[in-house]
Amino acid sequence: VVVVGDDTRKVIGFCDLDGRIPAPGFSLSPFVPNVVRPRPYLSDLAVHTDYRRRGVGSALMAEAERLSGKNEDGGKGKRRQQLGF
């Protein structure tokens, strides 16, 4: 996901979202231990220093959540996201 400034047409923020398979032996459910599905993984989020504290990072996170399907159940958090720091 990339945010481009309207006035400068330069990239002012981005985040990297992909789908990753959890580590071997990891299960999303204690009741179904052999079910392993890719989960959304946000590995990078950056905002240009001149554009920080203006909601750009929040907008990037909201779009990443939308793309990952986190809010597809009305915000109840059915799908989990994994953040890498």
C-alpha positions in Angstrom: 0.0 0.0 0.0 1.5 3.4 -1.0 0.3 6.9 -0.3 1.3 9.6 -2.7 1.0 13.3 -1.8 -1.3 15.2 -4.1 0.7 18.4 -4.2 4.2 16.9 -4.7 3.3 13.6 -6.3 6.1 11.9 -4.2 5.6 8.8 -2.0 4.9 10.0 1.5 4.2 6.6 3.1 4.0 2.9 2.4 3.3 -0.4 4.1 4.2 -4.0 3.0 1.4 -6.5 3.5 1.6 -10.1 2.4 0.3 -13.5 3.4 2.6 -15.9 5.3 2.3 -19.4 6.6 2.9 -19.6 10.4 5.9 -21.5 11.7 5.7 -25.4 11.7 3.7 -26.6 14.6 1.7 -23.4 14.9 -2.0 -23.7 14.7 -4.6 -20.9 14.5 -7.0 -23.0 16.6 -6.4 -25.3 19.6 -9.5 -27.2 18.5 -8.2 -27.9 14.9 -4.4 -28.3 15.3 -3.7 -29.4 11.8 -5.3 -26.4 10.0 -2.7 -23.9 9.0 -3.7 -21.0 6.8 -1.7 -18.0 5.5 -2.3 -15.0 7.7 -1.9 -11.3 6.8 1.7 -10.2 7.7 2.6 -6.5 7.9 6.4 -6.3 7.8 7.0 -2.6 7.1 5.2 0.7 7.6 7.0 4.0 7.0 5.9 7.7 6.7 8.1 10.5 5.4 9.3 12.7 8.2 7.7 15.8 6.7 4.3 14.1 6.7 4.2 12.5 10.2 1.5 13.3 12.8 -1.0 13.9 9.9 -2.9 10.6 9.9 -0.9 9.0 7.1 0.2 6.0 9.2 -3.3 5.5 10.6 -4.7 5.6 7.0 -2.1 3.0 5.9 -3.0 0.7 8.9 -6.7 1.1 8.1 -6.2 0.1 4.5 -4.0 -2.8 5.5 -6.7 -4.1 7.8 -9.3 -3.6 5.1 -7.2 -5.5 2.5 -6.4 -8.3 5.0 -10.1 -8.9 5.7 -9.8 -8.1 9.4 -13.1 -6.1 9.4 -15.0 -8.5 7.1 -16.9 -9.8 10.2 -18.0 -6.3 11.3 -14.8 -5.6 13.4 -15.0 -8.7 15.6 -11.5 -9.7 14.7 -12.2 -13.1 13.2 -9.0 -13.0 11.0 -5.8 -12.4 12.8 -3.0 -10.2 11.6 0.7 -10.6 12.4 3.0 -7.6 12.7 6.8 -7.9 12.2 9.0 -5.5 14.1 
